[in-house]
C-alpha cells in the first residue's frame, strides 16, 4: 500500500478572523505553583508578594506568549 500526498493551492482570500490575529510577544508573568490551579497574572499588574488570586498559593515567575495590551482611554469627566 502506498500513500499519495496531494498538495492543494488556494487563491482564496483570508477570512476576517485569520487577518485579525494579534501579534504575540513574550511577556513576564507570575503563575501559580499549584499544578491543579491555572491562574496567572501579568507581572506588570502584580503586587510585591503576590499570592494566587484563586487558591492563595505561592506564585512563580515565568514567561508566556501573549498579545499586546490595548490602551483604553477614558474621556475626562466634566
Biopython code that builds the backbone (N, CA, C, O; Angstrom):
import numpy as np
from Bio.PDB.StructureBuilder import StructureBuilder

atoms = [
    (1, "UNK", "N", (0.848, -1.186, 0.000)),
    (1, "UNK", "CA", (0.000, 0.000, 0.000)),
    (1, "UNK", "C", (0.889, 1.243, 0.000)),
    (1, "UNK", "O", (1.775, 1.372, 0.844)),
    (2, "UNK", "N", (0.660, 2.137, -0.922)),
    (2, "UNK", "CA", (1.436, 3.372, -0.980)),
    (2, "UNK", "C", (0.516, 4.554, -0.725)),
    (2, "UNK", "O", (-0.662, 4.540, -1.083)),
    (3, "UNK", "N", (1.080, 5.572, -0.103)),
    (3, "UNK", "CA", (0.318, 6.781, 0.194)),
    (3, "UNK", "C", (0.658, 7.848, -0.820)),
    (3, "UNK", "O", (1.814, 8.001, -1.213)),
    (4, "UNK", "N", (-0.332, 8.570, -1.231)),
    (4, "UNK", "CA", (-0.138, 9.635, -2.202)),
    (4, "UNK", "C", (-0.426, 10.968, -1.519)),
    (4, "UNK", "O", (-1.509, 11.153, -0.963)),
    (5, "UNK", "N", (0.505, 11.876, -1.552)),
    (5, "UNK", "CA", (0.326, 13.186, -0.936)),
    (5, "UNK", "C", (-0.107, 14.170, -2.012)),
    (5, "UNK", "O", (0.559, 14.326, -3.035)),
    (6, "UNK", "N", (-1.202, 14.813, -1.773)),
    (6, "UNK", "CA", (-1.746, 15.777, -2.717)),
    (6, "UNK", "C", (-1.642, 17.156, -2.092)),
    (6, "UNK", "O", (-2.088, 17.368, -0.965)),
    (7, "UNK", "N", (-1.062, 18.078, -2.812)),
    (7, "UNK", "CA", (-0.935, 19.456, -2.328)),
    (7, "UNK", "C", (-1.903, 20.329, -3.093)),
    (7, "UNK", "O", (-1.920, 20.341, -4.324)),
    (8, "UNK", "N", (-2.701, 21.051, -2.351)),
    (8, "UNK", "CA", (-3.670, 21.946, -2.990)),
    (8, "UNK", "C", (-3.286, 23.389, -2.719)),
    (8, "UNK", "O", (-2.898, 23.755, -1.609)),
    (9, "UNK", "N", (-3.402, 24.182, -3.745)),
    (9, "UNK", "CA", (-3.145, 25.608, -3.593)),
    (9, "UNK", "C", (-4.453, 26.343, -3.752)),
    (9, "UNK", "O", (-5.315, 25.959, -4.542)),
    (10, "UNK", "N", (-4.582, 27.399, -2.994)),
    (10, "UNK", "CA", (-5.836, 28.144, -2.986)),
    (10, "UNK", "C", (-5.556, 29.613, -3.251)),
    (10, "UNK", "O", (-4.641, 30.192, -2.665)),
    (11, "UNK", "N", (-6.332, 30.209, -4.120)),
    (11, "UNK", "CA", (-6.216, 31.636, -4.404)),
    (11, "UNK", "C", (-7.235, 32.437, -3.602)),
    (11, "UNK", "O", (-7.441, 33.623, -3.863)),
    (12, "UNK", "N", (-7.876, 31.790, -2.622)),
    (12, "UNK", "CA", (-8.913, 32.461, -1.859)),
    (12, "UNK", "C", (-8.312, 33.451, -0.863)),
    (12, "UNK", "O", (-7.154, 33.327, -0.463)),
    (13, "UNK", "N", (-9.118, 34.427, -0.475)),
    (13, "UNK", "CA", (-8.673, 35.432, 0.486)),
    (13, "UNK", "C", (-8.804, 34.888, 1.903)),
    (13, "UNK", "O", (-9.584, 33.971, 2.159)),
    (14, "UNK", "N", (-8.029, 35.466, 2.820)),
    (14, "UNK", "CA", (-8.109, 35.071, 4.216)),
    (14, "UNK", "C", (-9.406, 35.590, 4.817)),
    (14, "UNK", "O", (-9.874, 36.671, 4.460)),
    (15, "UNK", "N", (-9.981, 34.823, 5.724)),
    (15, "UNK", "CA", (-11.190, 35.283, 6.397)),
    (15, "UNK", "C", (-10.816, 36.402, 7.373)),
    (15, "UNK", "O", (-9.640, 36.602, 7.675)),
    (16, "UNK", "N", (-11.811, 37.117, 7.858)),
    (16, "UNK", "CA", (-11.551, 38.230, 8.776)),
    (16, "UNK", "C", (-10.856, 37.767, 10.046)),
    (16, "UNK", "O", (-9.976, 38.462, 10.554)),
    (17, "UNK", "N", (-11.232, 36.612, 10.564)),
    (17, "UNK", "CA", (-10.619, 36.132, 11.806)),
    (17, "UNK", "C", (-9.144, 35.794, 11.600)),
    (17, "UNK", "O", (-8.342, 35.983, 12.515)),
    (18, "UNK", "N", (-8.770, 35.299, 10.422)),
    (18, "UNK", "CA", (-7.372, 34.986, 10.151)),
    (18, "UNK", "C", (-6.550, 36.253, 9.947)),
    (18, "UNK", "O", (-5.375, 36.295, 10.310)),
    (19, "UNK", "N", (-7.157, 37.278, 9.372)),
    (19, "UNK", "CA", (-6.448, 38.534, 9.130)),
    (19, "UNK", "C", (-6.211, 39.307, 10.420)),
    (19, "UNK", "O", (-5.230, 40.045, 10.520)),
    (20, "UNK", "N", (-7.082, 39.156, 11.405)),
    (20, "UNK", "CA", (-7.019, 39.965, 12.606)),
    (20, "UNK", "C", (-6.367, 39.250, 13.780)),
    (20, "UNK", "O", (-6.594, 39.647, 14.923)),
    (21, "UNK", "N", (-5.571, 38.217, 13.550)),
    (21, "UNK", "CA", (-4.893, 37.541, 14.649)),
    (21, "UNK", "C", (-3.886, 38.505, 15.262)),
    (21, "UNK", "O", (-3.095, 39.110, 14.537)),
    (22, "UNK", "N", (-3.899, 38.660, 16.580)),
    (22, "UNK", "CA", (-2.970, 39.599, 17.215)),
    (22, "UNK", "C", (-1.540, 39.086, 17.186)),
    (22, "UNK", "O", (-1.295, 37.880, 17.229)),
    (23, "UNK", "N", (-0.603, 40.017, 17.114)),
    (23, "UNK", "CA", (0.801, 39.654, 17.161)),
    (23, "UNK", "C", (1.170, 39.317, 18.609)),
    (23, "UNK", "O", (0.864, 40.081, 19.525)),
    (24, "UNK", "N", (1.819, 38.184, 18.807)),
    (24, "UNK", "CA", (2.178, 37.748, 20.155)),
    (24, "UNK", "C", (3.601, 38.168, 20.490)),
    (24, "UNK", "O", (4.473, 38.200, 19.622)),
    (25, "UNK", "N", (3.823, 38.486, 21.752)),
    (25, "UNK", "CA", (5.164, 38.792, 22.231)),
    (25, "UNK", "C", (5.360, 38.091, 23.575)),
    (25, "UNK", "O", (4.391, 37.724, 24.239)),
    (26, "UNK", "N", (6.604, 37.911, 23.962)),
    (26, "UNK", "CA", (6.902, 37.246, 25.227)),
    (26, "UNK", "C", (6.692, 38.241, 26.364)),
    (26, "UNK", "O", (7.253, 39.337, 26.359)),
    (27, "UNK", "N", (5.872, 37.842, 27.342)),
    (27, "UNK", "CA", (5.509, 38.711, 28.464)),
    (27, "UNK", "C", (5.869, 38.000, 29.770)),
    (27, "UNK", "O", (5.634, 36.800, 29.911)),
    (28, "UNK", "N", (6.439, 38.741, 30.719)),
    (28, "UNK", "CA", (6.739, 38.182, 32.035)),
    (28, "UNK", "C", (5.441, 38.056, 32.816)),
    (28, "UNK", "O", (4.641, 38.990, 32.876)),
    (29, "UNK", "N", (5.244, 36.877, 33.418)),
    (29, "UNK", "CA", (4.038, 36.626, 34.203)),
    (29, "UNK", "C", (4.399, 35.968, 35.524)),
    (29, "UNK", "O", (5.531, 35.527, 35.727)),
    (30, "UNK", "N", (3.429, 35.910, 36.409)),
    (30, "UNK", "CA", (3.508, 35.113, 37.635)),
    (30, "UNK", "C", (2.428, 34.053, 37.500)),
    (30, "UNK", "O", (1.269, 34.387, 37.255)),
    (31, "UNK", "N", (2.782, 32.784, 37.655)),
    (31, "UNK", "CA", (1.777, 31.728, 37.587)),
    (31, "UNK", "C", (1.789, 30.947, 38.889)),
    (31, "UNK", "O", (2.804, 30.875, 39.581)),
    (32, "UNK", "N", (0.657, 30.372, 39.204)),
    (32, "UNK", "CA", (0.502, 29.633, 40.449)),
    (32, "UNK", "C", (1.364, 28.377, 40.425)),
    (32, "UNK", "O", (1.418, 27.671, 39.418)),
    (33, "UNK", "N", (2.043, 28.099, 41.547)),
    (33, "UNK", "CA", (2.877, 26.897, 41.653)),
    (33, "UNK", "C", (2.046, 25.632, 41.794)),
    (33, "UNK", "O", (2.541, 24.539, 41.516)),
    (34, "UNK", "N", (0.803, 25.755, 42.218)),
    (34, "UNK", "CA", (-0.080, 24.605, 42.395)),
    (34, "UNK", "C", (-0.455, 24.044, 41.018)),
    (34, "UNK", "O", (-1.032, 24.760, 40.200)),
    (35, "UNK", "N", (-0.133, 22.770, 40.753)),
    (35, "UNK", "CA", (-0.401, 22.159, 39.455)),
    (35, "UNK", "C", (-1.881, 22.071, 39.124)),
    (35, "UNK", "O", (-2.247, 22.018, 37.949)),
    (36, "UNK", "N", (-2.736, 22.054, 40.132)),
    (36, "UNK", "CA", (-4.172, 21.973, 39.900)),
    (36, "UNK", "C", (-4.799, 23.330, 39.594)),
    (36, "UNK", "O", (-5.948, 23.394, 39.156)),
    (37, "UNK", "N", (-4.068, 24.403, 39.817)),
    (37, "UNK", "CA", (-4.571, 25.762, 39.606)),
    (37, "UNK", "C", (-3.971, 26.326, 38.323)),
    (37, "UNK", "O", (-2.772, 26.181, 38.087)),
    (38, "UNK", "N", (-4.777, 26.959, 37.502)),
    (38, "UNK", "CA", (-4.326, 27.502, 36.217)),
    (38, "UNK", "C", (-4.183, 29.027, 36.223)),
    (38, "UNK", "O", (-4.037, 29.629, 35.160)),
    (39, "UNK", "N", (-4.223, 29.656, 37.385)),
    (39, "UNK", "CA", (-4.196, 31.116, 37.478)),
    (39, "UNK", "C", (-2.822, 31.681, 37.143)),
    (39, "UNK", "O", (-1.795, 31.072, 37.442)),
    (40, "UNK", "N", (-2.819, 32.859, 36.517)),
    (40, "UNK", "CA", (-1.591, 33.598, 36.243)),
    (40, "UNK", "C", (-1.939, 35.080, 36.155)),
    (40, "UNK", "O", (-3.090, 35.451, 35.922)),
    (41, "UNK", "N", (-0.904, 35.932, 36.349)),
    (41, "UNK", "CA", (-1.073, 37.389, 36.341)),
    (41, "UNK", "C", (0.107, 37.992, 35.586)),
    (41, "UNK", "O", (1.248, 37.570, 35.777)),
    (42, "UNK", "N", (-0.159, 38.966, 34.739)),
    (42, "UNK", "CA", (0.947, 39.690, 34.093)),
    (42, "UNK", "C", (1.769, 40.354, 35.192)),
    (42, "UNK", "O", (1.217, 40.920, 36.135)),
    (43, "UNK", "N", (3.089, 40.281, 35.064)),
    (43, "UNK", "CA", (3.966, 40.842, 36.094)),
    (43, "UNK", "C", (3.721, 42.341, 36.281)),
    (43, "UNK", "O", (3.861, 42.857, 37.390)),
    (44, "UNK", "N", (3.363, 43.031, 35.220)),
    (44, "UNK", "CA", (3.131, 44.477, 35.319)),
    (44, "UNK", "C", (1.901, 44.814, 36.163)),
    (44, "UNK", "O", (1.765, 45.951, 36.613)),
    (45, "UNK", "N", (1.004, 43.850, 36.386)),
    (45, "UNK", "CA", (-0.176, 44.069, 37.206)),
    (45, "UNK", "C", (-0.055, 43.436, 38.587)),
    (45, "UNK", "O", (-0.957, 43.588, 39.411)),
    (46, "UNK", "N", (1.021, 42.741, 38.850)),
    (46, "UNK", "CA", (1.212, 42.062, 40.136)),
    (46, "UNK", "C", (1.699, 43.047, 41.197)),
    (46, "UNK", "O", (2.303, 44.074, 40.888)),
    (47, "UNK", "N", (1.422, 42.706, 42.444)),
    (47, "UNK", "CA", (1.906, 43.489, 43.576)),
    (47, "UNK", "C", (3.054, 42.727, 44.229)),
    (47, "UNK", "O", (3.147, 41.511, 44.060)),
    (48, "UNK", "N", (3.934, 43.406, 44.971)),
    (48, "UNK", "CA", (5.007, 42.683, 45.667)),
    (48, "UNK", "C", (4.423, 41.633, 46.611)),
    (48, "UNK", "O", (3.475, 41.908, 47.346)),
    (49, "UNK", "N", (4.990, 40.442, 46.585)),
    (49, "UNK", "CA", (4.491, 39.367, 47.424)),
    (49, "UNK", "C", (3.170, 38.798, 46.927)),
    (49, "UNK", "O", (2.390, 38.254, 47.708)),
    (50, "UNK", "N", (2.921, 38.923, 45.635)),
    (50, "UNK", "CA", (1.657, 38.457, 45.031)),
    (50, "UNK", "C", (1.393, 36.992, 45.357)),
    (50, "UNK", "O", (2.277, 36.150, 45.201)),
    (51, "UNK", "N", (0.180, 36.686, 45.809)),
    (51, "UNK", "CA", (-0.257, 35.303, 46.001)),
    (51, "UNK", "C", (-1.305, 35.006, 44.935)),
    (51, "UNK", "O", (-1.869, 35.922, 44.336)),
    (52, "UNK", "N", (-1.557, 33.740, 44.705)),
    (52, "UNK", "CA", (-2.522, 33.337, 43.691)),
    (52, "UNK", "C", (-3.898, 33.924, 44.008)),
    (52, "UNK", "O", (-4.396, 33.761, 45.121)),
    (53, "UNK", "N", (-4.514, 34.604, 43.040)),
    (53, "UNK", "CA", (-5.826, 35.199, 43.295)),
    (53, "UNK", "C", (-6.942, 34.163, 43.429)),
    (53, "UNK", "O", (-8.033, 34.490, 43.897)),
    (54, "UNK", "N", (-6.682, 32.917, 43.022)),
    (54, "UNK", "CA", (-7.730, 31.896, 43.091)),
    (54, "UNK", "C", (-7.571, 30.964, 44.289)),
    (54, "UNK", "O", (-8.543, 30.691, 44.992)),
    (55, "UNK", "N", (-6.335, 30.464, 44.531)),
    (55, "UNK", "CA", (-6.164, 29.482, 45.617)),
    (55, "UNK", "C", (-5.286, 30.010, 46.757)),
    (55, "UNK", "O", (-5.037, 29.294, 47.727)),
    (56, "UNK", "N", (-4.819, 31.249, 46.647)),
    (56, "UNK", "CA", (-3.975, 31.908, 47.660)),
    (56, "UNK", "C", (-2.620, 31.225, 47.831)),
    (56, "UNK", "O", (-1.962, 31.422, 48.852)),
    (57, "UNK", "N", (-2.190, 30.427, 46.854)),
    (57, "UNK", "CA", (-0.901, 29.744, 46.906)),
    (57, "UNK", "C", (0.230, 30.637, 46.415)),
    (57, "UNK", "O", (-0.022, 31.756, 45.968)),
    (58, "UNK", "N", (1.482, 30.160, 46.490)),
    (58, "UNK", "CA", (2.628, 30.939, 46.025)),
    (58, "UNK", "C", (2.658, 31.024, 44.498)),
    (58, "UNK", "O", (2.118, 30.168, 43.797)),
    (59, "UNK", "N", (3.303, 32.079, 44.008)),
    (59, "UNK", "CA", (3.394, 32.320, 42.564)),
    (59, "UNK", "C", (4.845, 32.162, 42.109)),
    (59, "UNK", "O", (5.776, 32.369, 42.887)),
    (60, "UNK", "N", (5.025, 31.789, 40.832)),
    (60, "UNK", "CA", (6.322, 31.551, 40.230)),
    (60, "UNK", "C", (6.492, 32.467, 39.027)),
    (60, "UNK", "O", (5.583, 32.580, 38.205)),
    (61, "UNK", "N", (7.660, 33.132, 38.911)),
    (61, "UNK", "CA", (7.925, 33.994, 37.759)),
    (61, "UNK", "C", (8.252, 33.139, 36.551)),
    (61, "UNK", "O", (9.052, 32.208, 36.640)),
    (62, "UNK", "N", (7.630, 33.454, 35.413)),
    (62, "UNK", "CA", (7.885, 32.753, 34.159)),
    (62, "UNK", "C", (7.486, 33.670, 33.002)),
    (62, "UNK", "O", (7.225, 34.855, 33.214)),
    (63, "UNK", "N", (7.438, 33.139, 31.800)),
    (63, "UNK", "CA", (7.075, 33.941, 30.625)),
    (63, "UNK", "C", (6.004, 33.217, 29.819)),
    (63, "UNK", "O", (5.855, 31.998, 29.904)),
    (64, "UNK", "N", (5.256, 34.001, 29.027)),
    (64, "UNK", "CA", (4.156, 33.454, 28.227)),
    (64, "UNK", "C", (4.029, 34.292, 26.962)),
    (64, "UNK", "O", (4.279, 35.497, 26.995)),
    (65, "UNK", "N", (3.645, 33.678, 25.852)),
    (65, "UNK", "CA", (3.382, 34.407, 24.610)),
    (65, "UNK", "C", (1.964, 34.967, 24.671)),
    (65, "UNK", "O", (0.990, 34.215, 24.710)),
    (66, "UNK", "N", (1.859, 36.288, 24.677)),
    (66, "UNK", "CA", (0.561, 36.953, 24.810)),
    (66, "UNK", "C", (0.456, 38.109, 23.827)),
    (66, "UNK", "O", (1.473, 38.660, 23.406)),
    (67, "UNK", "N", (-0.773, 38.483, 23.457)),
    (67, "UNK", "CA", (-0.944, 39.675, 22.623)),
    (67, "UNK", "C", (-0.685, 40.927, 23.459)),
    (67, "UNK", "O", (-0.854, 40.923, 24.678)),
    (68, "UNK", "N", (-0.277, 41.989, 22.787)),
    (68, "UNK", "CA", (-0.036, 43.255, 23.474)),
    (68, "UNK", "C", (-1.355, 43.810, 24.001)),
    (68, "UNK", "O", (-2.409, 43.611, 23.397)),
    (69, "UNK", "N", (-1.286, 44.500, 25.122)),
    (69, "UNK", "CA", (-2.477, 45.125, 25.684)),
    (69, "UNK", "C", (-2.837, 46.362, 24.884)),
    (69, "UNK", "O", (-1.957, 47.085, 24.418)),
    (70, "UNK", "N", (-4.134, 46.605, 24.725)),
    (70, "UNK", "CA", (-4.601, 47.802, 24.058)),
    (70, "UNK", "C", (-4.946, 48.822, 25.131)),
    (70, "UNK", "O", (-5.693, 48.529, 26.064)),
    (71, "UNK", "N", (-4.402, 50.008, 24.991)),
    (71, "UNK", "CA", (-4.674, 51.042, 25.988)),
    (71, "UNK", "C", (-6.035, 51.664, 25.708)),
    (71, "UNK", "O", (-6.336, 52.078, 24.589)),
    (72, "UNK", "N", (-6.836, 51.715, 26.744)),
    (72, "UNK", "CA", (-8.163, 52.320, 26.641)),
    (72, "UNK", "C", (-8.160, 53.607, 27.436)),
    (72, "UNK", "O", (-7.849, 53.622, 28.627)),
    (73, "UNK", "N", (-8.506, 54.674, 26.769)),
    (73, "UNK", "CA", (-8.513, 55.978, 27.416)),
    (73, "UNK", "C", (-9.931, 56.342, 27.812)),
    (73, "UNK", "O", (-10.870, 56.186, 27.032)),
    (74, "UNK", "N", (-10.072, 56.831, 29.040)),
    (74, "UNK", "CA", (-11.367, 57.298, 29.498)),
    (74, "UNK", "C", (-11.476, 58.775, 29.159)),
    (74, "UNK", "O", (-10.507, 59.529, 29.251)),
    (75, "UNK", "N", (-12.669, 59.164, 28.768)),
    (75, "UNK", "CA", (-12.873, 60.591, 28.478)),
    (75, "UNK", "C", (-12.863, 61.344, 29.810)),
    (75, "UNK", "O", (-13.345, 60.834, 30.822)),
    (76, "UNK", "N", (-12.318, 62.546, 29.800)),
    (76, "UNK", "CA", (-12.269, 63.315, 31.047)),
    (76, "UNK", "C", (-13.676, 63.633, 31.542)),
    (76, "UNK", "O", (-14.565, 63.963, 30.758)),
    (77, "UNK", "N", (-13.860, 63.528, 32.852)),
    (77, "UNK", "CA", (-15.184, 63.830, 33.427)),
    (77, "UNK", "C", (-15.368, 65.338, 33.486)),
    (77, "UNK", "O", (-14.412, 66.099, 33.634)),
    (78, "UNK", "N", (-16.607, 65.737, 33.368)),
    (78, "UNK", "CA", (-16.905, 67.184, 33.349)),
    (78, "UNK", "C", (-17.357, 67.660, 34.671)),
    (78, "UNK", "O", (-17.648, 68.845, 34.834)),
]
sb = StructureBuilder()
sb.init_structure("model")
sb.init_model(0)
sb.init_chain("A")
sb.init_seg("    ")
for serial, (resi, resn, name, xyz) in enumerate(atoms, 1):
    if name == "N":
        sb.init_residue(resn, " ", resi, " ")
    sb.init_atom(name, np.array(xyz, "f"), 0.0, 1.0, " ", f" {name:<3s}", serial, name[0])
structure = sb.get_structure()
